[in-house]
Amino acid sequence: MKRAAAVIDLAAVRGNLHRIRELAGNSAVMAVVKADAYGHGMGPIARTARRAGAEWLGVALPSEALALRAMGDEGRILAWLWSPGDSDIAACVRAGVDLSVSSTWALDEVIEASRRVGARARVQIKVDTGLSRNGVTLDQLSGLLDRVAQAVNDGDVEVEAVWSHLADGDTPGADSVARQLDQYLVALEMADARGIRPHLRHLSNSGGLWAHPECRFDLVRTGIAMYGLTPSADLGDSRELGLTPAMSLVARLAGIKGVAAGTGVSYGGTWTAPTETALGLVPIGYADGLPRAAGNLLDVAVGGNRYPIVGRVAMDQFVIDMGAHELPHVGDDVYVFGPGRHGERTADDWAAALDTIGYELVTRIGPRVQREYVEEES
């Protein structure tokens, strides 16, 4: 590590998938590796997930699915978010990637791609049961299903799944889950009435694994839990869920200087040293994905001690107050967040302090931070 690294523990990913498999029971598992595997690195995480028995990989974009194929993945992949005219659709049909369909325009483009490629496309019908994002609503589902049934008869498509996504899957006892489940069951009945009998039904996400076992069906999709972060504080923290955070954000201490009482720190002087103290320079900032709002709010760990971030986080660096502790040395590792083995807070701790979610903390870590892969068997 030269300056900073996101150290990814592949053993933790495997352990998390083992825990997920326990909860999934007889359901297959889809490991969601979109957004560069939530910032963890799509290739290494996808390979780890496959070796851990994940039957499916899930991505948002067709381009992400094709990247997995280019890396050599030959298993089942679903891509679910695309716009009209996406030039990757035909390539996905050719590569055997499942495509989510939730509108007639999307179905028409898949059919056109199927005919151009000369191969039957595999589609998964996405139903909007209450999340109100992509997905076909029940009042428009009949028309889409009629078109799908015709495309199946014409030999253009094969229906792999009918699926939906929970709005409050990570909230125990959420009333919306029961309503969404009812709408999903209606959608399945509507498909069956047209002779559309999908191989898979899937509704549950990471949070639903713990909070709503009735939503597991044939397959469960796991994203954040695979990376060892909690889907929601309402469910408990990672340790309580039997998960281990896989990413440790680490930087090298780049400088130490003594300052007098009254010295202002960083832009705007939002923090002033109350007494004579020592400041440490950490060479990572908001250009690397570290939240600017962390200044004067959070701390990091060096040598097992926690030191507060003081002053504003800058584009490339931030400052810590090392106070009365025995001083670390330039070049020592600074643990920003991780599983806590070195005294650091977790990404979920950071998220709680910043009024966000752990998902955002790990996915925003940018490409200037190198990824390193380790096997930290516990």
C-alpha positions in Angstrom: 0.0 0.0 0.0 1.5 3.3 -1.1 -1.1 5.9 0.2 -4.4 4.2 0.9 -6.2 1.0 0.2 -9.5 -0.7 0.5 -8.5 -4.1 1.9 -11.0 -6.7 1.0 -11.3 -9.8 3.1 -12.5 -12.6 0.8 -12.8 -15.0 3.7 -15.3 -12.7 5.2 -17.3 -12.6 2.0 -17.4 -16.4 2.0 -18.4 -16.5 5.6 -21.2 -14.0 5.0 -22.4 -16.1 2.1 -22.4 -19.2 4.3 -24.6 -17.3 6.8 -26.9 -16.1 4.0 -27.2 -19.7 2.7 -28.2 -20.8 6.2 -31.1 -18.3 6.2 -32.0 -19.0 2.5 -32.8 -22.6 3.2 -33.8 -24.3 -0.1 -33.8 -21.1 -2.0 -31.1 -20.3 -4.5 -28.8 -17.3 -3.9 -28.2 -14.4 -6.2 -25.0 -12.5 -5.3 -25.5 -8.9 -6.3 -22.2 -7.5 -7.6 -23.4 -4.2 -9.3 -21.5 -1.0 -8.8 -18.2 -2.8 -8.9 -19.5 -5.1 -6.2 -20.5 -2.2 -3.9 -17.0 -0.9 -4.3 -15.3 -4.1 -3.4 -14.2 -5.1 -6.9 -16.6 -7.0 -9.2 -14.2 -9.6 -10.5 -12.7 -11.0 -7.2 -16.1 -10.8 -5.5 -17.9 -12.6 -8.3 -15.3 -15.4 -8.3 -15.5 -15.7 -4.6 -19.3 -15.8 -4.7 -19.3 -18.5 -7.3 -16.9 -20.6 -5.4 -19.1 -20.1 -2.3 -22.0 -21.6 -4.3 -23.9 -18.6 -5.5 -26.1 -19.9 -8.4 -26.7 -16.4 -9.8 -25.0 -13.0 -10.1 -27.0 -9.9 -10.2 -26.1 -6.5 -11.7 -28.0 -3.4 -12.6 -26.6 -2.6 -16.0 -26.2 -4.8 -19.1 -22.6 -3.5 -19.5 -21.8 -4.9 -16.0 -23.1 -8.3 -17.1 -21.0 -8.2 -20.2 -18.0 -7.3 -18.1 -18.6 -10.4 -16.0 -18.7 -12.5 -19.2 -15.4 -10.9 -20.3 -13.9 -11.9 -17.0 -14.8 -15.5 -17.8 -18.0 -16.0 -15.8 -20.2 -18.5 -17.5 -23.0 -18.9 -15.0 -26.4 -17.3 -14.7 -26.5 -13.5 -14.6 -29.4 -11.1 -14.4 -29.2 -7.4 -15.5 -32.3 -5.3 -14.6 -31.8 -1.6 -15.4 -31.5 -0.2 -18.9 -32.8 2.5 -21.2 -34.3 2.5 -24.7 -31.6 1.9 -27.4 -29.1 0.3 -25.1 -26.5 -1.1 -27.6 -25.6 -3.9 -25.1 -29.0 -5.7 -25.3 -28.2 -7.8 -28.3 -24.8 -8.7 -26.8 -26.5 -9.8 -23.6 -28.8 -12.1 -25.6 -25.9 -13.5 -27.4 -24.0 -14.0 -24.1 -26.9 -15.8 -22.4 -27.6 -13.0 -19.9 -31.1 -12.7 -18.4 -32.7 -9.3 -19.0 -35.4 -7.8 -16.8 -38.4 -6.6 -18.7 -41.0 -4.3 -17.1 -42.5 -2.4 -20.2 -43.6 -3.1 -23.7 -40.7 -1.0 -25.1 -38.2 -3.2 -23.3 -39.9 -6.4 -24.5 -39.9 -5.1 -28.1 -36.2 -4.4 -27.9 -35.4 -7.8 -26.5 -37.5 -9.4 -29.2 -35.7 -7.4 -31.9 -32.3 -8.4 -30.4 -33.3 -12.0 -30.2 -34.2 -12.1 -33.9 -31.1 -10.3 -34.9 -28.9 -12.6 -32.9 -30.8 -15.7 -33.8 -31.1 -16.9 -30.2 -34.0 -17.0 -27.8 -33.7 -14.4 -25.1 -34.2 -15.1 -21.4 -36.3 -12.5 -19.7 -37.4 -11.9 -16.1 -40.6 -9.9 -15.7 -40.3 -7.2 -13.1 -43.5 -6.2 -11.3 -43.8 -3.0 -9.3 -45.6 -4.1 -6.2 -45.1 -0.9 -4.2 -41.5 0.3 -4.5 -42.6 2.6 -7.4 -39.3 2.4 -9.3 -38.9 0.3 -12.3 -41.3 -2.6 -12.8 -44.7 -2.9 -14.4 -47.7 -2.0 -12.3 -50.6 -4.4 -11.9 -52.9 -2.2 -13.9 -50.5 -2.5 -16.9 -49.4 -6.1 -16.3 -52.1 -7.7 -18.4 -51.0 -6.0 -21.6 -47.4 -6.9 -21.0 -48.1 -10.5 -20.2 -50.2 -10.9 -23.3 -47.2 -9.6 -25.4 -44.8 -11.9 -23.5 -47.0 -14.9 -24.1 -47.0 -14.2 -27.8 -43.2 -13.8 -27.8 -42.9 -17.1 -26.0 -45.1 -18.8 -28.7 -43.1 -17.2 -31.4 -39.9 -18.6 -30.0 -38.3 -15.2 -29.3 -38.2 -15.3 -25.5 -38.2 -17.7 -22.6 -39.5 -16.5 -19.2 -37.0 -17.3 -16.5 -38.7 -15.5 -13.6 -41.3 -13.1 -12.4 -39.9 -10.9 -9.6 -40.3 -7.8 -7.6 -38.4 -5.7 -5.0 -39.4 -4.9 -1.4 -39.6 -1.3 -0.3 -39.3 -2.1 3.5 -37.8 -5.6 3.4 -35.3 -4.6 6.1 -38.0 -3.4 8.5 -39.5 -6.2 10.8 -43.3 -6.1 10.8 -43.6 -3.5 8.0 -47.2 -3.4 6.7 -46.0 -2.6 3.2 -44.4 -6.1 2.9 -47.7 -7.9 3.3 -49.3 -5.6 0.7 -46.4 -6.2 -1.7 -46.5 -9.9 -1.1 -50.3 -9.9 -1.9 -49.7 -8.0 -5.1 -46.8 -10.3 -6.1 -49.0 -13.3 -5.7 -51.7 -11.7 -7.9 -49.0 -11.1 -10.5 -48.0 -14.7 -10.5 -51.7 -15.8 -10.9 -52.0 -13.4 -13.8 -49.0 -14.9 -15.5 -50.2 -18.5 -14.8 -53.5 -17.7 -16.4 -51.7 -17.0 -19.6 -49.6 -20.1 -19.5 -46.5 -18.2 -18.3 -45.0 -20.4 -15.6 -41.6 -19.0 -14.7 -38.7 -21.2 -13.5 -38.1 -18.9 -10.6 -40.0 -16.5 -8.3 -38.0 -14.0 -6.3 -38.9 -11.1 -4.0 -36.5 -11.1 -1.0 -33.5 -8.9 -0.6 -30.8 -8.9 2.1 -33.1 -7.4 4.7 -36.0 -9.7 3.8 -33.8 -12.7 4.6 -33.9 -11.8 8.3 -37.1 -9.9 8.6 -39.5 -11.6 6.2 -38.9 -15.3 5.6 -42.3 -15.6 3.9 -40.8 -13.7 0.9 -38.0 -16.1 0.1 -39.7 -18.2 -2.7 -37.2 -19.9 -5.1 -34.3 -17.4 -5.0 -33.1 -14.6 -2.7 -31.0 -11.7 -3.8 -28.2 -10.6 -1.4 -26.3 -7.4 -1.8 -25.1 -5.6 1.3 -25.2 -8.6 3.7 -22.7 -10.4 1.5 -20.3 -7.5 2.1 -20.9 -7.8 5.9 -22.9 -4.7 6.6 -26.4 -4.6 8.1 -29.3 -4.0 5.8 -30.8 -1.9 8.6 -30.1 -0.9 12.1 -33.6 -2.2 12.9 -32.3 -5.7 12.4 -29.1 -5.2 14.5 -25.5 -4.7 13.7 -23.3 -6.9 11.6 -22.1 -8.9 14.6 -25.7 -9.5 15.8 -26.6 -10.8 12.3 -23.6 -13.1 12.1 -21.8 -11.1 9.5 -18.2 -9.7 9.1 -17.5 -6.4 7.3 -15.3 -7.3 4.3 -13.8 -3.9 3.5 -11.2 -2.1 5.6 -10.4 1.4 4.5 -6.8 2.0 5.4 -4.4 4.9 4.8 -0.7 5.6 5.7 -0.1 8.4 8.2 1.7 11.0 6.0 2.8 13.6 8.6 2.9 14.6 12.3 3.3 18.2 13.6 3.0 20.0 16.8 0.8 23.0 17.0 0.1 25.6 19.7 -3.2 26.2 21.4 -5.5 28.4 19.3 -4.2 27.0 16.0 -7.0 26.6 13.4 -7.2 23.5 11.3 -8.1 23.0 7.6 -10.4 25.2 5.5 -12.5 27.7 7.3 -10.8 26.9 10.7 -13.9 25.0 11.9 -11.7 23.4 14.6 -9.2 25.2 16.8 -6.7 23.4 19.0 -7.8 24.0 22.6 -4.4 23.2 24.0 -0.9 22.5 22.6 -1.3 19.2 20.6 0.0 17.0 17.8 -1.8 16.7 14.5 -1.6 13.8 12.1 -2.0 14.1 8.3 -4.0 11.4 6.6 -3.7 11.4 2.8 -7.3 10.5 1.8 -10.2 12.8 1.2 -13.6 13.4 -0.5 -12.1 12.8 -3.9 -11.5 9.2 -2.7 -15.1 8.9 -1.4 -14.5 9.9 2.2 -17.5 12.0 3.3 -16.7 15.7 3.7 -19.2 15.8 6.6 -17.0 13.5 8.7 -14.9 16.4 9.8 -15.3 17.2 13.6 -17.7 14.3 13.9 -15.9 10.9 13.5 -12.6 9.3 14.4 -10.1 6.8 13.0 -7.8 4.3 14.6 -4.0 4.2 14.7 -2.1 1.7 16.8 -5.3 0.6 18.6 -6.2 4.2 19.7 -8.9 6.3 18.2 -8.1 9.9 17.1 -10.8 12.4 16.1 -10.9 13.9 12.7 -10.6 17.7 13.2 -11.4 20.4 10.7 -13.0 19.9 7.4 -12.1 16.8 5.3 -10.4 18.2 2.2 -10.3 16.7 -1.3 -7.2 14.7 -0.7 -6.5 14.7 3.0 -7.8 15.2 6.5 -6.2 15.9 9.9 -6.5 14.0 13.2 -5.8 15.3 16.7 -3.5 12.9 18.4 -3.7 14.7 21.8 -2.1 13.1 24.8 -1.7 9.6 23.4 1.7 8.1 22.8 2.4 9.4 19.3 2.2 7.1 16.3 4.9 7.2 13.6 4.8 8.6 10.1 3.9 5.6 7.9 1.7 3.9 10.4 -1.6 2.4 9.2 -4.7 4.6 9.8 -7.9 2.5 9.9 -10.8 4.6 8.8 -13.4 1.9 9.0 -13.4 -1.9 8.9 -14.6 -4.9 11.0 -13.1 -3.4 14.2 -10.0 -5.7 14.6 -7.7 -2.6 14.9 -10.0 -0.5 17.1 -11.7 1.2 14.2 -15.4 1.9 13.8 -17.4 0.0 11.2 -18.8 1.5 8.0 -22.2 1.1 9.7 -21.0 3.2 12.6 -19.9 5.9 10.2 -23.2 5.7 8.4 -25.2 6.1 11.6 -23.1 9.2 12.6 -23.6 10.7 9.1 -27.3 9.9 8.8 -26.7 7.6 5.8 -26.4 3.9 5.2 -23.4 1.6 5.0 -24.1 0.9 1.3 -23.2 4.5 0.5 -20.0 4.5 2.5 -18.4 1.5 0.7 -19.7 2.1 -2.8 -18.4 5.7 -2.9 -14.8 4.7 -2.3 -13.2 5.8 -5.6 -10.6 4.3 -8.0 -7.7 6.3 -6.5 -7.9 3.9 -3.5 -6.3 0.7 -4.6 -8.0 -2.6 -3.8 -6.0 -5.3 -2.0 -7.4 -8.8 -1.3 -6.6 -10.8 1.7 -7.8 -14.0 3.5 -8.4 -13.2 7.1 -9.7 -16.5 8.5 -11.2 -15.9 11.9 
